[in-house]
Amino acid sequence: MEQAARYRQSMFEAWDMILGRSHPELGGAENHVDVLGVNFYDRNEWWDHGPPIRRGEPEYRPFNEILAEVYERYRRPVFVSETGTEGPDRPGWFSYISQQTRAAIGKGIPVQGICLYPILNHPGWEDDRHCPNGLWDFASDSGDRKIYEPLAQEIRRQEHLRLAKGDTI
């Protein structure tokens, strides 16, 4: 358990260096950062050298708790700098991230926004496969891109919920 806890804490290593909290010889300082971007994907929680921990499993940590931990550690506004998933799970994942972001805001965490990433489907990093993870597909020969309507509808739904609740993001 101790090894896993240390490994989990390593997610803060770069920010701690930039802020001068570790390795001060690198020149970090508290005034180097005014907002923190948090990347979060559906495969970000996993057993050490094992499978992902999925939502609904007892060990899964809700995203709003992660946003709260980042804020409590650094006391700076945060934003969701990357999030998304592949295939037909895209709308549900965006809904989850939006709900969790609203929950964090409800706890007083200053969340500045959400960046859906990637916005365009793309070839796979390692195998050049078609990755259906964006809002728009590959461009056709004429340059047109087909929108993934279920995700577009979910984005519009979340925007409506945000406006109805008066959220600032």
CORGI-V644332 format. One line per field, one symbol per residue. phi: phi as a letter, one per 40 degrees, with the letter a starting at -180 (. if undefined). A space follows every 50 residues. Layout:
# CORGI-V644332
phi=???
This chain:
# CORGI-V644332
phi=.cccccccccccdccccccgcbfcccgcadccbbabcbcabcbcbacdgb ccccdgcdccbdccccdccccccbfbdbaccaaiabgccdcccccccccc ccccdccgccccibbcbccbdacdcbbgccccbbcbcdccdcgcbcccdd cdcccccccccccccgccc
